Amino acid sequence: MRRWIRSAVGLAALIFLTCMPAGADLSQEAARIRGGVVLVLNQTDGGPGMGTAFAVARKGSGLWLITCEHVVSDPGTPWLWAEGMETPVSARVLARDPDADLALLHAQGLQATPLALAPPGTVRIGQSLGVIGFPRVDLFAGSGMEVTASLTRGIVSALRTREVSVQNRVSFIQTDAVLNPGNSGGPALDWETSQVIGVATATMRDMQGAGLLVSVETVHEFLARHGVPLPGKSLRPTRQTPRPVAHRARTPRTGIPQGQSPPPPAGTRFPPVAVLLGLILVLAVLGLGLWSVLRGGPTDPPDPGPAV
């Protein structure tokens, strides 16, 4: 009997491992993510400056974007360009935070898809990530190649903080992902969930494989201070950095009559037919074993225990 049970469990495990669909990672989501990343062009005293920005929220035709403060630190109007556009569009700098090296932009008529931010406190050391941006587009364009966003891969090497003042600390992520001039302001995304976990900001001098990202915790605080309407949140501007508050779970109002089950959310994946057939086969094998026991059929001898 135990042999039949072990065989049935092994068969079920094999069916689940081979038939269950695998989740999409960043390599499969790169095309969609690139639709939310734009090139930033800004005239500086030393000539044209370039960087990266990404969309975080949309309301009507208006789009809010995050970039690095040093990308738009020089006076002048920044211009934004997304892949597929013929001409760039102008943007306004709504807010700056030089300590965190973050800037908030707003543009009208820009076709870019807002990217989802990871919840605070979810970044871990060793986590795989990808950084998307427009590094050294001048070199690629000068070589006759098209301008397109680049993806580099790395891990979270360390979590660091910098004390700006007694009450203000900026969180950073150290990564070995390759960062080049032009990556500044680009999003770093969790490789498994494709959620933004940081913003590319700098590399450490005299070190190799030591790039710095502004952590998503600092990005959340920056957006909350300036009332950016993130999806699923209602924020009002505040002059103080909000402190983490424990929220109680609330039952959403869905409009579904009591006693009825809500419909499955969009994108819900049901087990494939092979999995269901496998489960039926396992149940049939177990049923035959149980019927054999009830009829007094052959069973395995009892385990004698360890020899002495």
Backbone as CSV, one residue per row, in Angstrom:
resi,resn,N_x,N_y,N_z,CA_x,CA_y,CA_z,C_x,C_y,C_z
1,MET,0.832,-1.217,0.000,0.000,0.000,0.000,0.864,1.263,0.000
2,ARG,1.942,1.226,0.823,2.780,2.423,0.888,3.483,2.679,-0.443
3,ARG,3.809,1.572,-1.155,4.437,1.764,-2.469,3.502,2.498,-3.412
4,TRP,2.209,2.149,-3.379,1.240,2.827,-4.243,1.108,4.305,-3.878
5,ILE,1.090,4.580,-2.585,0.963,5.983,-2.154,2.174,6.784,-2.602
6,ARG,3.394,6.199,-2.415,4.593,6.926,-2.834,4.595,7.157,-4.345
7,SER,4.166,6.172,-5.097,4.120,6.324,-6.553,3.130,7.406,-6.970
8,ALA,1.969,7.426,-6.286,0.952,8.427,-6.622,1.436,9.832,-6.297
9,VAL,2.080,10.008,-5.122,2.589,11.336,-4.753,3.674,11.786,-5.714
10,GLY,4.577,10.870,-6.083,5.625,11.228,-7.029,5.068,11.617,-8.384
11,LEU,4.045,10.886,-8.834,3.407,11.219,-10.109,2.759,12.584,-10.069
12,ALA,2.076,12.880,-8.961,1.431,14.192,-8.834,2.461,15.314,-8.842
13,ALA,3.584,15.131,-8.109,4.624,16.166,-8.083,5.199,16.386,-9.469
14,LEU,5.440,15.303,-10.217,5.987,15.430,-11.568,5.035,16.185,-12.481
15,ILE,3.734,15.902,-12.362,2.755,16.581,-13.211,2.720,18.070,-12.907
16,PHE,2.747,18.438,-11.608,2.700,19.849,-11.257,3.942,20.585,-11.741
17,LEU,5.120,19.966,-11.620,6.356,20.638,-12.004,6.447,20.847,-13.505
18,THR,5.901,19.913,-14.266,6.038,20.001,-15.723,4.897,20.733,-16.401
19,CYS,3.741,20.813,-15.750,2.567,21.369,-16.428,2.171,22.751,-15.939
20,MET,2.549,23.144,-14.718,2.139,24.449,-14.220,2.873,25.541,-14.974
21,PRO,2.176,26.612,-15.399,2.833,27.673,-16.158,3.790,28.453,-15.278
22,ALA,4.928,28.853,-15.854,5.923,29.644,-15.114,5.578,31.120,-15.205
23,GLY,5.867,31.864,-14.123,5.589,33.286,-14.096,6.574,34.055,-14.966
24,ALA,6.124,35.182,-15.519,6.970,35.993,-16.389,7.935,36.805,-15.546
25,ASP,9.217,36.862,-15.968,10.187,37.687,-15.276,10.483,38.917,-16.125
26,LEU,11.496,39.694,-15.690,11.763,40.966,-16.348,12.209,40.778,-17.791
27,SER,12.884,39.665,-18.099,13.310,39.442,-19.472,12.120,39.316,-20.419
28,GLN,10.990,38.817,-19.905,9.786,38.703,-20.724,8.937,39.968,-20.682
29,GLU,9.152,40.798,-19.657,8.368,42.024,-19.501,9.124,43.261,-19.991
30,ALA,10.332,43.071,-20.523,11.176,44.213,-20.872,10.509,45.140,-21.879
31,ALA,9.833,44.577,-22.878,9.198,45.418,-23.893,8.126,46.309,-23.271
32,ARG,7.328,45.740,-22.349,6.290,46.545,-21.693,6.915,47.598,-20.776
33,ILE,7.960,47.223,-20.039,8.592,48.157,-19.112,9.222,49.317,-19.864
34,ARG,9.827,49.033,-21.013,10.449,50.101,-21.788,9.434,51.136,-22.224
35,GLY,8.156,50.771,-22.285,7.122,51.739,-22.626,6.889,52.782,-21.551
36,GLY,7.455,52.591,-20.358,7.325,53.579,-19.292,8.596,54.344,-19.015
37,VAL,9.650,54.102,-19.818,10.958,54.724,-19.602,11.236,55.678,-20.755
38,VAL,11.695,56.901,-20.435,11.915,57.921,-21.464,13.313,58.514,-21.329
39,LEU,13.760,59.083,-22.426,15.043,59.788,-22.478,14.831,61.250,-22.093
40,VAL,15.706,61.769,-21.225,15.632,63.165,-20.800,16.748,63.943,-21.487
41,LEU,16.399,65.029,-22.165,17.358,65.913,-22.819,17.287,67.267,-22.151
42,ASN,18.445,67.786,-21.743,18.475,69.063,-21.032,19.732,69.818,-21.429
43,GLN,19.575,71.087,-21.760,20.711,71.911,-22.144,21.450,72.380,-20.900
44,THR,22.745,72.094,-20.824,23.563,72.499,-19.683,24.632,73.482,-20.147
45,ASP,25.385,74.023,-19.175,26.462,74.952,-19.524,27.550,74.262,-20.342
46,GLY,27.728,72.958,-20.115,28.748,72.227,-20.851,28.239,71.579,-22.118
47,GLY,27.003,71.868,-22.496,26.433,71.269,-23.696,25.180,70.493,-23.353
48,PRO,24.683,69.714,-24.289,23.454,68.948,-24.025,23.693,67.853,-22.996
49,GLY,22.783,67.794,-22.016,22.840,66.750,-21.007,21.768,65.712,-21.259
50,MET,22.041,64.480,-20.864,21.108,63.382,-21.105,20.983,62.520,-19.864
51,GLY,19.806,61.955,-19.686,19.534,61.058,-18.574,18.294,60.247,-18.889
52,THR,17.726,59.671,-17.859,16.562,58.801,-18.011,15.504,59.199,-16.998
53,ALA,14.259,58.977,-17.311,13.138,59.171,-16.385,12.138,58.046,-16.627
54,PHE,11.247,57.844,-15.672,10.200,56.826,-15.852,8.900,57.326,-15.257
55,ALA,7.791,56.893,-15.856,6.463,57.338,-15.450,6.027,56.604,-14.187
56,VAL,5.365,57.332,-13.285,4.858,56.735,-12.050,3.355,56.902,-11.891
57,ALA,2.751,57.876,-12.569,1.306,58.097,-12.418,0.797,58.888,-13.610
58,ARG,-0.485,58.714,-13.894,-1.142,59.431,-14.985,-2.517,59.878,-14.538
59,LYS,-2.910,61.071,-14.960,-4.251,61.587,-14.736,-4.649,62.358,-15.975
60,GLY,-5.586,61.785,-16.736,-5.952,62.401,-18.004,-4.780,62.344,-18.959
61,SER,-4.449,63.482,-19.547,-3.297,63.542,-20.453,-2.017,63.911,-19.720
62,GLY,-2.118,64.171,-18.404,-0.949,64.540,-17.620,-0.210,63.323,-17.093
63,LEU,1.115,63.388,-17.081,1.948,62.266,-16.664,2.990,62.770,-15.680
64,TRP,3.129,62.068,-14.539,4.178,62.362,-13.567,5.319,61.385,-13.768
65,LEU,6.534,61.905,-13.705,7.713,61.073,-13.912,8.759,61.356,-12.844
66,ILE,9.593,60.358,-12.588,10.702,60.473,-11.640,12.014,60.428,-12.410
67,THR,12.946,61.288,-12.028,14.300,61.236,-12.554,15.243,61.679,-11.439
68,CYS,16.523,61.802,-11.753,17.490,62.289,-10.772,17.553,63.810,-10.807
69,GLU,17.789,64.397,-9.657,17.845,65.849,-9.582,19.018,66.394,-10.383
70,HIS,20.133,65.672,-10.401,21.297,66.196,-11.129,21.097,66.147,-12.637
71,VAL,20.121,65.373,-13.119,19.834,65.330,-14.554,19.179,66.626,-15.008
72,VAL,18.381,67.250,-14.142,17.661,68.483,-14.502,18.073,69.634,-13.587
73,SER,19.280,69.577,-13.042,19.706,70.619,-12.088,19.999,71.947,-12.766
74,ASP,20.402,71.928,-14.026,20.699,73.171,-14.728,19.415,73.849,-15.166
75,PRO,19.415,75.176,-15.198,18.201,75.878,-15.636,17.901,75.565,-17.098
76,GLY,16.648,75.607,-17.413,16.221,75.288,-18.773,15.091,74.285,-18.742
77,THR,14.480,74.120,-19.871,13.333,73.216,-19.981,13.808,71.822,-20.383
78,PRO,13.520,70.812,-19.571,13.862,69.453,-19.988,12.890,68.955,-21.056
79,TRP,13.402,68.152,-21.951,12.595,67.561,-23.010,12.621,66.045,-22.860
80,LEU,11.493,65.417,-23.128,11.357,63.984,-22.946,11.043,63.324,-24.275
81,TRP,11.686,62.174,-24.492,11.480,61.416,-25.726,11.312,59.947,-25.386
82,ALA,10.278,59.333,-25.952,10.034,57.906,-25.771,10.185,57.204,-27.108
83,GLU,10.511,55.931,-27.067,10.688,55.166,-28.293,9.396,55.183,-29.113
84,GLY,9.533,55.448,-30.380,8.387,55.537,-31.274,7.927,56.960,-31.526
85,MET,8.451,57.934,-30.775,8.063,59.326,-30.969,8.922,59.972,-32.046
86,GLU,8.338,60.908,-32.785,9.089,61.640,-33.800,9.802,62.835,-33.197
87,THR,9.138,63.536,-32.287,9.737,64.708,-31.654,9.523,64.636,-30.142
88,PRO,10.448,65.156,-29.349,10.269,65.141,-27.892,9.239,66.164,-27.445
89,VAL,8.780,66.003,-26.198,7.830,66.947,-25.610,8.498,67.591,-24.397
90,SER,8.073,68.801,-24.093,8.654,69.522,-22.964,8.028,69.047,-21.657
91,ALA,8.751,69.265,-20.569,8.282,68.863,-19.243,8.566,69.978,-18.253
92,ARG,7.816,69.972,-17.154,8.042,70.929,-16.063,8.643,70.193,-14.877
93,VAL,9.564,70.833,-14.188,10.125,70.290,-12.954,9.248,70.777,-11.807
94,LEU,8.512,69.858,-11.198,7.588,70.219,-10.125,8.267,70.262,-8.757
95,ALA,9.228,69.409,-8.537,9.859,69.340,-7.216,11.260,68.775,-7.353
96,ARG,12.118,69.154,-6.407,13.494,68.675,-6.369,13.851,68.271,-4.949
97,ASP,14.705,67.272,-4.820,15.278,66.876,-3.530,16.749,66.562,-3.776
98,PRO,17.620,67.580,-3.648,19.046,67.345,-3.915,19.672,66.322,-2.977
99,ASP,19.191,66.241,-1.730,19.765,65.274,-0.795,19.548,63.845,-1.257
100,ALA,18.352,63.566,-1.778,18.046,62.225,-2.282,18.333,62.096,-3.773
101,ASP,18.708,63.190,-4.441,18.948,63.211,-5.880,17.718,62.736,-6.653
102,LEU,16.558,63.295,-6.285,15.315,62.968,-6.970,14.663,64.242,-7.487
103,ALA,13.980,64.130,-8.614,13.212,65.239,-9.168,11.904,64.691,-9.717
104,LEU,10.869,65.511,-9.598,9.532,65.144,-10.080,9.210,65.984,-11.303
105,LEU,8.873,65.311,-12.407,8.543,65.985,-13.658,7.069,65.781,-13.979
106,HIS,6.531,66.716,-14.787,5.158,66.586,-15.271,5.141,66.967,-16.743
107,ALA,4.473,66.133,-17.540,4.411,66.364,-18.980,3.006,66.091,-19.476
108,GLN,2.640,66.768,-20.560,1.341,66.589,-21.203,1.545,65.908,-22.560
109,GLY,0.640,64.967,-22.856,0.655,64.350,-24.172,1.767,63.352,-24.402
110,LEU,2.416,62.887,-23.352,3.487,61.903,-23.498,2.910,60.501,-23.332
111,GLN,3.119,59.657,-24.312,2.598,58.293,-24.261,3.611,57.386,-23.563
112,ALA,3.425,57.228,-22.270,4.289,56.356,-21.479,3.423,55.664,-20.425
113,THR,3.735,54.429,-20.150,2.958,53.629,-19.213,3.561,53.720,-17.821
114,PRO,2.797,54.158,-16.808,3.341,54.221,-15.443,3.795,52.844,-14.960
115,LEU,4.931,52.822,-14.285,5.477,51.586,-13.730,5.063,51.446,-12.273
116,ALA,4.875,50.222,-11.840,4.458,49.945,-10.463,5.657,49.995,-9.532
117,LEU,5.478,50.643,-8.377,6.523,50.695,-7.358,6.367,49.525,-6.398
118,ALA,7.475,48.938,-6.016,7.436,47.872,-5.022,7.062,48.453,-3.665
119,PRO,6.379,47.703,-2.800,6.049,48.203,-1.467,7.321,48.467,-0.666
120,PRO,7.295,49.431,0.238,8.466,49.676,1.080,8.807,48.454,1.914
121,GLY,10.096,48.262,2.139,10.539,47.181,3.000,10.624,45.826,2.339
122,THR,10.541,45.752,1.013,10.545,44.453,0.326,11.873,44.143,-0.351
123,VAL,12.828,45.078,-0.349,14.116,44.839,-0.995,14.998,44.021,-0.060
124,ARG,15.665,43.003,-0.609,16.522,42.139,0.199,17.872,41.952,-0.495
125,ILE,18.904,41.719,0.304,20.237,41.497,-0.228,20.259,40.184,-1.009
126,GLY,20.909,40.199,-2.169,20.952,39.038,-3.042,19.836,38.984,-4.062
127,GLN,18.896,39.896,-3.966,17.756,39.941,-4.884,18.230,40.323,-6.285
128,SER,17.731,39.636,-7.310,18.082,39.952,-8.692,17.297,41.166,-9.175
129,LEU,17.952,42.000,-9.939,17.309,43.217,-10.443,17.814,43.519,-11.838
130,GLY,17.094,44.417,-12.507,17.495,44.924,-13.807,17.348,46.427,-13.844
131,VAL,18.282,47.103,-14.501,18.251,48.565,-14.626,18.031,48.916,-16.091
132,ILE,17.026,49.734,-16.355,16.696,50.159,-17.718,16.958,51.654,-17.849
133,GLY,17.641,52.028,-18.922,17.930,53.440,-19.138,18.497,53.684,-20.523
134,PHE,18.969,54.922,-20.728,19.527,55.351,-22.012,20.990,55.763,-21.819
135,PRO,21.904,54.803,-21.648,23.302,55.157,-21.440,23.999,55.565,-22.739
136,ARG,24.696,56.672,-22.690,25.547,57.155,-23.777,24.892,56.997,-25.149
137,VAL,23.700,57.567,-25.268,23.016,57.494,-26.565,23.791,58.254,-27.634
138,ASP,24.643,59.212,-27.220,25.440,59.953,-28.192,26.422,59.031,-28.917
139,LEU,26.983,58.055,-28.191,27.915,57.127,-28.828,27.204,56.198,-29.805
140,PHE,26.037,55.686,-29.400,25.299,54.796,-30.292,24.808,55.551,-31.529
141,ALA,24.243,56.755,-31.315,23.747,57.539,-32.452,24.895,57.944,-33.367
142,GLY,26.055,58.292,-32.773,27.209,58.662,-33.586,27.766,57.510,-34.392
143,SER,27.474,56.277,-33.952,27.923,55.095,-34.688,26.889,54.611,-35.695
144,GLY,25.820,55.374,-35.868,24.806,55.024,-36.844,23.787,54.021,-36.349
145,MET,23.744,53.776,-35.024,22.773,52.840,-34.470,21.577,53.588,-33.894
146,GLU,20.438,52.877,-33.816,19.218,53.499,-33.332,19.336,53.779,-31.835
147,VAL,18.538,54.730,-31.382,18.482,55.071,-29.955,17.401,54.218,-29.311
148,THR,17.772,53.414,-28.339,16.829,52.546,-27.645,17.309,52.340,-26.218
149,ALA,16.394,51.983,-25.349,16.745,51.761,-23.950,17.525,50.452,-23.808
150,SER,18.413,50.421,-22.817,19.243,49.250,-22.551,18.872,48.655,-21.201
151,LEU,19.010,47.335,-21.089,18.739,46.621,-19.847,20.012,45.947,-19.372
152,THR,20.419,46.216,-18.130,21.538,45.528,-17.505,21.033,44.813,-16.262
153,ARG,21.695,43.685,-15.934,21.227,42.853,-14.825,22.272,42.786,-13.716
154,GLY,21.806,42.695,-12.477,22.698,42.566,-11.334,21.924,42.078,-10.126
155,ILE,22.501,42.281,-8.960,21.849,41.901,-7.712,21.922,43.056,-6.732
156,VAL,21.166,42.945,-5.648,21.273,43.885,-4.527,22.478,43.462,-3.713
157,SER,23.542,44.245,-3.772,24.769,43.900,-3.059,24.722,44.312,-1.595
158,ALA,24.077,45.425,-1.299,23.994,45.916,0.078,22.895,46.958,0.162
159,LEU,22.377,47.157,1.376,21.401,48.212,1.668,22.091,49.236,2.556
160,ARG,22.069,50.494,2.136,22.809,51.541,2.846,21.910,52.742,3.108
161,THR,22.295,53.532,4.093,21.597,54.782,4.405,22.625,55.886,4.588
162,ARG,22.204,57.101,4.285,23.049,58.275,4.487,22.266,59.287,5.298
163,GLU,22.858,59.720,6.389,22.211,60.706,7.254,22.464,62.100,6.699
164,VAL,21.392,62.710,6.198,21.489,64.064,5.673,21.388,65.077,6.804
165,SER,20.501,64.801,7.763,20.347,65.630,8.946,19.901,64.717,10.081
166,VAL,19.610,65.323,11.225,19.229,64.522,12.382,17.939,63.755,12.108
167,GLN,17.014,64.353,11.379,15.711,63.742,11.144,15.510,63.282,9.705
168,ASN,16.545,63.323,8.912,16.392,62.978,7.498,17.483,61.987,7.103
169,ARG,17.047,60.797,6.639,17.967,59.774,6.172,17.512,59.311,4.788
170,VAL,18.469,59.103,3.914,18.185,58.663,2.561,18.645,57.216,2.428
171,SER,17.771,56.361,1.897,18.079,54.950,1.731,18.611,54.697,0.324
172,PHE,19.686,53.898,0.246,20.305,53.556,-1.025,20.444,52.046,-1.145
173,ILE,20.526,51.589,-2.394,20.804,50.195,-2.710,22.116,50.145,-3.476
174,GLN,23.042,49.319,-3.007,24.272,49.090,-3.758,24.061,47.892,-4.667
175,THR,24.498,48.016,-5.928,24.287,46.949,-6.901,25.516,46.783,-7.777
176,ASP,25.680,45.579,-8.331,26.760,45.337,-9.275,26.290,45.467,-10.719
177,ALA,25.042,45.872,-10.934,24.555,46.119,-12.297,25.339,47.272,-12.917
178,VAL,25.667,47.147,-14.186,26.474,48.165,-14.863,25.665,49.447,-15.036
179,LEU,26.233,50.566,-14.567,25.625,51.884,-14.729,26.602,52.777,-15.482
180,ASN,26.095,53.486,-16.481,26.906,54.396,-17.282,26.246,55.765,-17.327
181,PRO,26.986,56.800,-17.735,26.354,58.113,-17.914,25.146,58.008,-18.837
182,GLY,24.030,58.563,-18.400,22.765,58.443,-19.121,21.797,57.507,-18.426
183,ASN,22.315,56.580,-17.587,21.442,55.711,-16.795,20.779,56.458,-15.645
184,SER,21.346,57.583,-15.247,20.828,58.316,-14.094,19.352,58.644,-14.272
185,GLY,18.553,58.311,-13.252,17.114,58.534,-13.296,16.329,57.351,-13.793
186,GLY,17.023,56.314,-14.280,16.331,55.138,-14.784,15.892,54.215,-13.662
187,PRO,14.859,53.416,-13.895,14.348,52.545,-12.848,15.167,51.263,-12.718
188,ALA,15.324,50.811,-11.487,15.838,49.471,-11.192,14.650,48.634,-10.748
189,LEU,14.470,47.484,-11.377,13.266,46.690,-11.149,13.617,45.303,-10.633
190,ASP,12.749,44.802,-9.747,12.875,43.430,-9.288,12.754,42.494,-10.486
191,TRP,13.690,41.552,-10.612,13.713,40.708,-11.798,12.498,39.787,-11.877
192,GLU,11.936,39.420,-10.725,10.817,38.481,-10.718,9.467,39.181,-10.866
193,THR,9.284,40.324,-10.179,7.980,40.986,-10.166,7.881,42.157,-11.137
194,SER,9.024,42.646,-11.657,9.067,43.812,-12.554,8.572,45.081,-11.872
195,GLN,8.620,45.131,-10.546,8.275,46.346,-9.808,9.533,47.177,-9.552
196,VAL,9.367,48.491,-9.552,10.500,49.399,-9.335,10.950,49.314,-7.881
197,ILE,12.243,49.058,-7.674,12.792,49.009,-6.320,13.825,50.105,-6.085
198,GLY,14.190,50.864,-7.125,15.169,51.921,-6.934,15.321,52.763,-8.183
199,VAL,16.134,53.825,-8.047,16.408,54.757,-9.147,17.921,54.885,-9.282
200,ALA,18.448,54.636,-10.474,19.889,54.738,-10.710,20.358,56.167,-10.482
201,THR,21.408,56.329,-9.666,21.843,57.677,-9.338,23.336,57.912,-9.514
202,ALA,24.219,56.931,-9.197,25.658,57.186,-9.242,26.425,55.878,-9.169
203,THR,27.741,55.986,-9.365,28.661,54.874,-9.127,29.727,55.347,-8.153
204,MET,30.260,54.425,-7.359,31.300,54.767,-6.400,32.639,54.921,-7.121
205,ARG,33.366,55.972,-6.772,34.671,56.209,-7.377,35.678,55.161,-6.885
206,ASP,36.624,54.861,-7.764,37.712,53.933,-7.438,37.198,52.558,-7.033
207,MET,36.017,52.196,-7.494,35.462,50.870,-7.233,34.830,50.335,-8.509
208,GLN,34.872,49.040,-8.673,34.224,48.399,-9.798,32.994,47.642,-9.314
209,GLY,31.927,47.693,-10.104,30.710,46.974,-9.752,30.057,47.478,-8.495
210,ALA,30.076,48.790,-8.286,29.463,49.388,-7.097,28.630,50.583,-7.520
211,GLY,27.451,50.298,-8.071,26.520,51.360,-8.415,25.564,51.625,-7.268
212,LEU,24.986,52.821,-7.254,24.059,53.218,-6.201,22.694,53.527,-6.800
213,LEU,21.662,53.054,-6.125,20.274,53.315,-6.480,19.577,53.972,-5.299
214,VAL,18.780,54.994,-5.562,17.911,55.543,-4.522,16.821,54.516,-4.253
215,SER,16.691,54.100,-2.999,15.780,53.012,-2.674,14.322,53.434,-2.840
216,VAL,13.464,52.443,-3.071,12.050,52.711,-3.299,11.390,53.329,-2.070
217,GLU,11.912,53.072,-0.862,11.358,53.720,0.338,11.458,55.232,0.233
218,THR,12.627,55.722,-0.202,12.819,57.162,-0.358,11.942,57.711,-1.479
219,VAL,11.751,56.936,-2.546,10.887,57.374,-3.648,9.441,57.508,-3.167
220,HIS,8.959,56.539,-2.387,7.602,56.624,-1.845,7.435,57.887,-0.995
221,GLU,8.394,58.175,-0.136,8.300,59.356,0.726,8.314,60.640,-0.101
222,PHE,9.155,60.683,-1.135,9.246,61.859,-2.003,7.921,62.106,-2.722
223,LEU,7.317,61.068,-3.268,6.037,61.220,-3.964,4.913,61.590,-3.009
224,ALA,4.938,61.033,-1.796,3.897,61.349,-0.819,3.960,62.807,-0.401
225,ARG,5.160,63.352,-0.270,5.291,64.761,0.124,4.678,65.700,-0.903
226,HIS,4.645,65.258,-2.167,4.179,66.147,-3.234,2.847,65.705,-3.829
227,GLY,2.162,64.784,-3.136,0.790,64.461,-3.499,0.599,63.836,-4.857
228,VAL,1.539,63.025,-5.307,1.388,62.365,-6.601,0.358,61.246,-6.461
229,PRO,-0.671,61.231,-7.307,-1.743,60.236,-7.183,-1.331,58.875,-7.717
230,LEU,-0.630,58.086,-6.912,-0.249,56.742,-7.334,-1.486,55.864,-7.451
231,PRO,-1.466,54.885,-8.340,-2.626,53.984,-8.484,-2.951,53.287,-7.169
232,GLY,-4.232,53.353,-6.779,-4.670,52.701,-5.549,-4.431,53.507,-4.303
233,LYS,-3.891,54.723,-4.433,-3.629,55.553,-3.256,-4.199,56.940,-3.484
234,SER,-4.585,57.583,-2.408,-5.051,58.965,-2.438,-4.157,59.763,-1.514
235,LEU,-3.291,60.585,-2.096,-2.287,61.297,-1.320,-2.524,62.793,-1.386
236,ARG,-2.214,63.464,-0.303,-2.258,64.913,-0.254,-0.866,65.440,0.056
237,PRO,-0.516,66.603,-0.474,0.815,67.130,-0.201,1.007,67.365,1.290
238,THR,2.204,67.118,1.757,2.553,67.382,3.149,3.982,67.881,3.209
239,ARG,4.255,68.746,4.161,5.603,69.287,4.288,6.514,68.402,5.109
240,GLN,5.969,67.427,5.783,6.761,66.546,6.608,6.799,65.166,5.993
241,THR,7.928,64.492,6.202,8.049,63.124,5.711,7.139,62.212,6.506
242,PRO,6.218,61.506,5.884,5.291,60.662,6.627,6.021,59.496,7.274
243,ARG,5.585,59.135,8.466,6.135,57.993,9.156,5.303,56.763,8.841
244,PRO,5.948,55.600,8.832,5.179,54.380,8.561,4.098,54.165,9.602
245,VAL,2.888,53.901,9.151,1.748,53.682,10.039,1.119,52.342,9.688
246,ALA,0.806,51.580,10.716,0.155,50.292,10.484,-1.301,50.526,10.121
247,HIS,-1.728,49.999,9.000,-3.098,50.181,8.528,-3.878,48.888,8.724
248,ARG,-5.115,49.037,9.140,-5.984,47.879,9.269,-6.578,47.524,7.919
249,ALA,-6.717,46.249,7.721,-7.309,45.796,6.459,-8.785,46.165,6.424
250,ARG,-9.231,46.648,5.295,-10.625,47.033,5.117,-11.244,46.186,4.028
251,THR,-12.507,45.903,4.188,-13.227,45.143,3.186,-13.639,46.074,2.055
252,PRO,-13.166,45.829,0.829,-13.527,46.731,-0.265,-14.989,46.602,-0.641
253,ARG,-15.547,47.699,-1.121,-16.927,47.705,-1.606,-16.917,47.300,-3.079
254,THR,-17.373,46.109,-3.338,-17.305,45.595,-4.701,-18.631,45.664,-5.426
255,GLY,-19.740,45.872,-4.695,-21.037,45.889,-5.350,-21.569,44.514,-5.676
256,ILE,-20.977,43.459,-5.131,-21.423,42.084,-5.379,-22.423,41.707,-4.296
257,PRO,-23.599,41.178,-4.641,-24.583,40.799,-3.625,-23.999,39.806,-2.634
258,GLN,-24.434,39.936,-1.386,-23.953,39.056,-0.343,-24.333,37.609,-0.650
259,GLY,-23.386,36.712,-0.428,-23.611,35.299,-0.676,-23.132,34.843,-2.037
260,GLN,-22.718,35.788,-2.902,-22.208,35.416,-4.209,-20.705,35.614,-4.241
261,SER,-20.025,34.751,-4.959,-18.579,34.844,-5.065,-18.214,35.879,-6.118
262,PRO,-17.181,36.685,-5.865,-16.765,37.666,-6.875,-16.149,36.963,-8.064
263,PRO,-16.211,37.575,-9.235,-15.585,36.973,-10.413,-14.084,36.964,-10.257
264,PRO,-13.379,36.023,-10.903,-11.919,35.991,-10.796,-11.323,37.233,-11.421
265,PRO,-10.243,37.780,-10.839,-9.612,38.970,-11.405,-9.034,38.685,-12.769
266,ALA,-8.856,39.771,-13.523,-8.301,39.631,-14.859,-6.917,39.044,-14.784
267,GLY,-6.616,38.135,-15.657,-5.305,37.520,-15.690,-5.188,36.302,-14.807
268,THR,-6.286,35.879,-14.128,-6.225,34.700,-13.281,-5.967,33.472,-14.149
269,ARG,-5.004,32.645,-13.694,-4.650,31.464,-14.448,-5.230,30.239,-13.773
270,PHE,-5.978,29.448,-14.531,-6.530,28.217,-14.011,-5.589,27.063,-14.356
271,PRO,-5.612,25.990,-13.546,-4.744,24.854,-13.854,-5.059,24.298,-15.226
272,PRO,-4.026,23.912,-15.977,-4.277,23.350,-17.313,-4.941,21.994,-17.213
273,VAL,-5.439,21.522,-18.352,-6.172,20.259,-18.382,-5.285,19.108,-17.943
274,ALA,-3.990,19.150,-18.285,-3.087,18.062,-17.917,-2.992,17.901,-16.412
275,VAL,-3.000,19.033,-15.689,-2.928,18.967,-14.229,-4.193,18.318,-13.664
276,LEU,-5.344,18.707,-14.189,-6.598,18.139,-13.706,-6.662,16.642,-13.987
277,LEU,-6.221,16.237,-15.178,-6.211,14.806,-15.484,-5.254,14.054,-14.579
278,GLY,-4.115,14.699,-14.261,-3.168,14.062,-13.359,-3.737,13.854,-11.970
279,LEU,-4.468,14.866,-11.484,-5.088,14.735,-10.169,-6.129,13.614,-10.169
280,ILE,-6.884,13.519,-11.252,-7.886,12.439,-11.336,-7.192,11.086,-11.309
281,LEU,-6.045,10.967,-12.023,-5.299,9.709,-12.043,-4.789,9.349,-10.658
282,VAL,-4.274,10.372,-9.931,-3.770,10.116,-8.579,-4.884,9.627,-7.675
283,LEU,-6.035,10.285,-7.742,-7.162,9.862,-6.913,-7.601,8.447,-7.267
284,ALA,-7.530,8.102,-8.553,-7.914,6.748,-8.956,-6.953,5.723,-8.380
285,VAL,-5.632,6.021,-8.404,-4.651,5.087,-7.851,-4.856,4.904,-6.360
286,LEU,-5.080,6.023,-5.655,-5.315,5.927,-4.211,-6.591,5.143,-3.924
287,GLY,-7.622,5.342,-4.761,-8.871,4.611,-4.546,-8.688,3.118,-4.728
288,LEU,-7.888,2.723,-5.724,-7.634,1.298,-5.925,-6.881,0.690,-4.751
289,GLY,-5.916,1.473,-4.198,-5.180,0.963,-3.042,-6.080,0.782,-1.844
290,LEU,-6.953,1.774,-1.613,-7.872,1.665,-0.484,-8.824,0.487,-0.673
291,TRP,-9.322,0.258,-1.898,-10.228,-0.864,-2.152,-9.525,-2.192,-1.915
292,SER,-8.195,-2.250,-2.256,-7.446,-3.482,-2.022,-7.309,-3.774,-0.546
293,VAL,-7.098,-2.740,0.260,-6.982,-2.936,1.708,-8.301,-3.418,2.280
294,LEU,-9.412,-2.797,1.854,-10.713,-3.190,2.388,-11.053,-4.627,2.016
295,ARG,-10.606,-5.114,0.880,-10.863,-6.485,0.470,-9.878,-7.471,1.067
296,GLY,-8.895,-6.963,1.840,-7.912,-7.857,2.442,-6.807,-8.221,1.498
297,GLY,-6.531,-7.374,0.509,-5.503,-7.649,-0.462,-4.111,-7.485,0.130
298,PRO,-3.089,-7.664,-0.688,-1.708,-7.601,-0.193,-1.346,-6.182,0.217
299,THR,-0.647,-6.056,1.301,-0.123,-4.800,1.779,1.335,-4.972,2.124
300,ASP,2.060,-3.872,2.290,3.471,-3.947,2.656,3.611,-4.449,4.086
301,PRO,4.646,-5.207,4.397,4.852,-5.633,5.787,5.191,-4.439,6.653
302,PRO,4.899,-4.500,7.950,5.197,-3.379,8.837,6.690,-3.139,8.920
303,ASP,7.061,-1.874,9.134,8.464,-1.500,9.248,9.026,-2.066,10.557
304,PRO,10.098,-2.889,10.493,10.612,-3.485,11.735,11.381,-2.487,12.573
305,GLY,11.709,-1.313,12.057,12.488,-0.364,12.832,13.972,-0.600,12.662
306,PRO,14.805,0.273,13.265,16.250,0.148,13.078,16.789,-1.122,13.704
307,ALA,17.822,-1.672,13.021,18.456,-2.895,13.547,19.327,-2.562,14.765
308,VAL,19.423,-3.506,15.705,20.234,-3.297,16.892,21.303,-4.378,16.986
